[in-house]
Amino acid sequence: MRHLTRLAAVLAAGALIITIPGAASAAPDDRSAGWLSRQLTDGLVHNTQYDFDDYGLTADTAYALDAIGGHGGDLDDIGAALAAKVESWTTGVDFGSSDVYAGSVAKAVVVAQVTGASARDFGGVNLVQRLNDRVSESSPVVGRLEDRSSTDYANTIGQAFAARGLARAGSGEADEAVRFLLKQQCQAGFFRLNFAAKDVPKQGCDAGNAADSSPDTDVTALAVLQLDALPKKAKTKAVRGAIVDATAWLKQAQKKNGSLGGGTATKASNANSTGLAAWALGETGSCGKASKAAQWVKALQVSGDVSGTPLAGEKGAIAYDRAAYAAAEQDGIDTASQDQWRRATTQAAPGLRYLACG
């Protein structure tokens, strides 16, 4: 289990009227927010299948609740809980190592910011300085996130959170982090997931081969969301152009039914990818496309009268796809499927704000 906990830490590299969770009058996004709130145990999402607190998924829950609004108490609880576990989340201290996981540090900085905590004193840790230390100053990877570990797991998702977090913190490393993030965008408009090897002279997305630079909806949407959240002074012409190109790619990738698939391993339509796309498109003004994506996601949300069924008590939860929903109609959301439902809901729920858009 210690290995699973470490893996989760490594991989974990956006105002509505407050309503009673599950109430009939609640908006679809707030119903999902209420369900996410009920997944918290003392401010953390606990994985009951493998018995560990999932700090990365807890952070994703904070981002979703912040975007939807009306859950300040939950955000306070999450901030306090993650601050108390910041070393376990961002370093290898639990494994007797001096490893530092750059993507987790980047997400922690943004968590501190969205929960109203200090990123320079989060659980007694100056996360901004810790993240500054993980930004390369060496050519050809100036601005790139780097883990301090025998294996470097840093990728574009962590880079996007680092760009946002450092810029909002006024860090001197922010501009370089943003510039390296923009290099991960291909000419077609999408952002790739993985970086090139550090010794490759050209670090741009188009310099990679097909395997290194394959399209990824989730990464592209997340990059758009973090770039859109940059302070106004950091939104340079290059940043604005990157957002335009990325959203154009998302719209082109969207299927006629409003859905999108993910990366190479998740090409089929799913709520995670479609929900993130709805969120990114809605935030950047592509109202009609965002609404169509949100409508597809809404069909996978537990709603209506499910009392007396295996889904009773799960109103607001969002299934990964139709097969996952059908399985839950038979067996409920069990220990084995719980993690998938939580991840789908954190990524998809904020996009439901755009159901009536356009």
Secondary structure, DSSP 8 states (H G I E B T S, - for coil): -HHHHHHHHHHT--------TT-TTS-HHHHHHHHHHTTEETTEEEETTTTEE-HHHHHHHHHHHHHH-S-HHHHHHHHHHHHHTHHHHHBSGGGT---B-HHHHHHHHHHHHHTT--TTSBTTB-HHHHHHTTB--STT-TT-B--BSSS----HHHHHHHHHHHHHHT-TTHHHHHHHHHHTB-TTS-B-SS---TT-S--SGGGS-TTTT---HHHHHHHHHHHHTS-GGG--HHHHHHHHHHHHHHHHH--TTS----STT--S--HHHHHHHHHHHHHTT-HHHHHHHHHHHHTTB--S--TTSTTTT-TT-B-SSHHHHHHHHHH-S-HHHHHHHHHHHHHHGGGGGGTT--
